[in-house]
């Protein structure tokens, strides 16, 4: 699962069986094909590349970087680390700049 489409607490939401029905395929075919797409696109749950911009702030994986071998939320790191992570394209923007 890459997104939260199947979570009824989210809007929009739809069950997998409803999607398969709309496409006119069986559940086994729908599951197999969706796995093929995820594998081909190298997608994983909460993948920042597939987050909509309005939700990127809430995606913890968009902010995780390795600093000296430790995985940290760069929003809590000193500005110099944030600037380097942004320069390398590891984070979507500088957190302090967005808050202004």
Long-range contacts (C-beta under 8 A, 24 or more apart in sequence): 1-45, 2-38, 2-43, 2-44, 2-45, 2-46, 2-47, 2-50, 3-50, 48-92, 56-92, 57-98, 62-91, 62-92, 63-91, 63-95, 65-90, 65-91
